[in-house]
Amino acid sequence: MKKRTRARELALQFLYQLDLRGPGLLEEAKAFFRAEEEDKGAREFATRLVEGVAEHKEELDQVIRAVAQNWEISRMAVIDRNVLRMAAFELFHCADVPPKVVINEAIELGKRFSTQNSGAFINGILDKIKDRARSEAPGPALEQGTEPIGE
């Protein structure tokens, strides 16, 4: 399994816990990743995702609400909404990850950890979010000089 795929799985597991148990759990993220994964790169990317989603949660939820017609975030499956938050964070703030990769990984996470309809649901929403993300100002990754790859 690729490092970033594994990192996304770990991040999703932790975001699920965070969603259910509250933001007080955030300080336990690094310890959770150390216990679950030996690879430092995977742990660092998982930490980047979790901290980024936590920091930008309101902004991400607004974007998801804007494109998820007839869906309230609180009514979405917990896994689906966290996959969407994580992928939206990557689309807006991780210019080093191609949008196609973000969407494909999110679809696979939805299929693997949620319902059989989650892949199509996640794909539809992220396709709309992708168009918004690339038309807006670059996120911190570009501002820090990181060049996008594969675009």
C-alpha positions in Angstrom: 0.0 0.0 0.0 1.3 3.5 -0.9 2.3 5.7 2.0 -0.2 8.5 1.2 -3.0 6.0 0.8 -2.1 4.5 4.2 -1.9 8.1 5.6 -5.4 8.9 4.3 -6.8 5.7 5.9 -5.2 6.7 9.3 -6.4 10.2 9.0 -9.9 9.1 8.2 -9.9 6.8 11.2 -8.8 9.6 13.5 -11.2 12.2 11.9 -14.1 9.7 12.5 -13.1 9.6 16.2 -12.7 13.3 16.3 -16.1 13.8 14.8 -17.8 11.6 17.3 -15.8 12.4 20.5 -15.0 16.1 19.9 -12.0 18.4 19.3 -10.4 17.6 22.7 -9.1 14.4 21.1 -7.0 16.3 18.6 -3.9 16.3 20.8 -3.9 12.5 20.7 -3.4 12.4 16.9 0.4 12.0 16.8 0.4 9.3 19.4 -2.4 7.4 17.5 -0.4 7.6 14.3 2.8 6.5 16.0 1.0 3.4 17.4 -0.6 2.5 14.1 2.1 3.3 11.5 5.9 2.8 11.4 6.6 5.0 8.3 7.4 8.5 9.3 6.3 10.0 6.0 2.8 8.4 6.3 2.5 9.6 9.9 3.5 13.2 8.9 1.0 13.3 6.0 -1.8 11.8 8.2 -1.0 14.5 10.8 -1.1 17.2 8.1 -4.5 16.0 7.0 -6.0 15.8 10.4 -4.7 19.1 11.6 -5.7 20.8 8.4 -9.2 19.5 8.5 -9.5 20.5 12.1 -8.2 24.0 11.5 -10.3 24.6 8.4 -13.4 22.6 9.4 -15.9 25.5 9.1 -14.6 26.6 5.8 -14.6 23.0 4.4 -18.1 22.4 5.7 -19.3 25.6 3.9 -17.8 24.5 0.6 -19.4 21.1 1.0 -22.8 22.6 1.9 -22.6 24.9 -1.2 -22.3 22.0 -3.6 -24.2 19.2 -1.8 -27.7 20.0 -2.9 -30.4 18.7 -0.6 -27.8 17.3 1.9 -27.1 18.7 5.3 -23.7 17.8 6.6 -25.0 16.6 9.9 -27.2 14.1 8.1 -24.4 12.6 6.0 -22.8 9.3 7.0 -19.9 10.1 9.4 -17.4 8.4 7.1 -18.7 10.2 4.0 -18.5 13.7 5.6 -15.0 13.1 6.9 -13.8 11.8 3.5 -15.3 14.9 1.9 -13.7 17.2 4.5 -10.3 15.5 4.0 -10.5 15.6 0.2 -11.7 19.2 0.2 -8.8 20.1 2.4 -6.4 18.5 0.0 -8.0 20.2 -3.0 -7.8 23.7 -1.4 -4.6 23.4 0.6 -2.4 20.7 -0.8 -1.2 21.9 -4.2 1.4 19.1 -4.3 -1.4 16.5 -4.8 -3.1 16.4 -8.2 -7.0 16.8 -7.9 -7.5 13.5 -9.8 -5.5 11.6 -7.2 -7.4 13.3 -4.3 -10.8 12.4 -5.8 -9.8 8.8 -6.7 -8.4 8.2 -3.2 -11.5 9.7 -1.6 -13.8 7.5 -3.7 -11.8 4.4 -2.7 -12.0 5.3 1.0 -15.7 5.8 0.7 -16.2 2.4 -1.0 -14.0 0.7 1.5 -15.2 2.2 4.8 -18.7 3.4 4.1 -21.7 2.3 2.1 -21.9 0.9 -1.4 -23.3 4.2 -2.7 -20.6 6.3 -1.0 -18.2 6.2 -4.0 -20.7 7.8 -6.4 -21.9 10.3 -3.7 -18.3 11.4 -2.9 -17.4 11.6 -6.6 -20.3 13.9 -7.4 -19.6 16.3 -4.6 -15.8 16.4 -5.0 -16.1 17.0 -8.8 -17.9 20.2 -8.0 -15.5 21.2 -5.2 -12.5 20.5 -7.5 -13.7 23.2 -9.9 -14.0 25.7 -7.1 -10.7 24.8 -5.5 -8.6 25.3 -8.7 -10.3 28.6 -9.5 -9.6 30.2 -6.1 -6.4 31.4 -4.6 -3.7 28.8 -4.0 -3.4 27.3 -0.6 -0.5 27.4 1.8 1.5 24.7 -0.1 1.9 27.0 -3.1 2.6 30.0 -1.0 5.5 28.1 0.7 7.0 27.4 -2.7 5.9 23.8 -3.2 5.2 23.2 -6.9 2.2 21.0 -7.8 3.2 17.6 -9.3 1.5 15.8 -12.1 -0.6 18.8 -13.3 
